[in-house]
């Protein structure tokens, strides 16, 4: 991975990042429940809307000008949309996806929002790696950057996932499942990592 770089996301990367994230998430159970199976273009539209609106920290894994990975995190309470954000997002989602899909999307995001921890935390999501580049340690490198930020700030980490196999991945970084909930009839795992869970720098390894 000599040519792979982890760098800050810039606005000219929106299209490449959205396309990569769509490929990474199109088979996720919650995305299938929301958008339908094999809806690559719809997933890409979702990320084209969402990525520019994400505040906080955004990093990308880049190789030969190709975006192979993406990670975003943000400190609470900024991870929760304001009323102004909701008023802005609602018509955008309706125009992009139609009433039924927009309703499912709202149900999904509301379910996650209601379970957001009250304690100060740094919320992770999304993190994705191009399917063609998985198995090269890119996800591990992105997670290490996130965990380093947690340890430096002495903050709790928090995330949601709908894939049991990623639960095991996150556990290697000191996360533990705090609850399992149903969202659109899909099991979702809520996970938390305390600042003292691992040594600084996220010393736990992961095979991704």
HUFEN-V646595 format. One record per backbone hydrogen bond with DSSP energy under -0.5 kcal/mol. NH is the residue of the N-H (numbers start at 1). CO is the residue of the C=O. Records with the same first field share a line. If there is no record, write none. Layout:
# HUFEN-V646595
NH = CO, CO
This chain:
# HUFEN-V646595
4 = 1
5 = 62
7 = 5, 60
9 = 58
13 = 10
14 = 11
17 = 13
18 = 14
19 = 15
20 = 16
21 = 17
22 = 18
23 = 19
24 = 20
25 = 21
26 = 22
28 = 25
32 = 28
33 = 29
34 = 30
35 = 31
36 = 31, 32
39 = 36
40 = 38
43 = 39
44 = 40
45 = 41
46 = 42
47 = 43
48 = 44
49 = 45
50 = 46
51 = 47
52 = 48
53 = 49, 50
54 = 50, 51
57 = 73
59 = 71
60 = 7
61 = 69
62 = 5, 60
63 = 66
66 = 63
68 = 61, 66
69 = 61
70 = 128
71 = 59
72 = 126
73 = 57
74 = 123
76 = 121
78 = 75
80 = 77
86 = 82
87 = 83
88 = 84
89 = 85
90 = 86
91 = 87
92 = 88
93 = 89
94 = 90
95 = 91
96 = 92
97 = 93
98 = 93, 94
101 = 97
102 = 98
103 = 99
104 = 100
105 = 101
106 = 102
107 = 103
108 = 104
109 = 105
110 = 106
111 = 107
112 = 108
113 = 109
114 = 110
115 = 111, 112
116 = 113
122 = 156
123 = 74, 121
124 = 158
125 = 72
128 = 70
130 = 68
133 = 130
134 = 130, 131
135 = 208
136 = 133, 208
141 = 137
142 = 138
143 = 139
144 = 140
145 = 141
146 = 142
147 = 143
148 = 144
149 = 145
150 = 146
151 = 147
152 = 148
153 = 149
154 = 150
155 = 150
156 = 120
157 = 193
158 = 122
159 = 191
161 = 189
164 = 162
166 = 163
167 = 163
168 = 164
169 = 165
170 = 166
171 = 167
172 = 168, 169
173 = 170
174 = 171
175 = 170
176 = 192
178 = 190
179 = 190
181 = 188
183 = 181, 186
186 = 183
188 = 181
189 = 161
190 = 179, 188
191 = 159
192 = 176
193 = 157
197 = 194
202 = 199
203 = 199
208 = 206
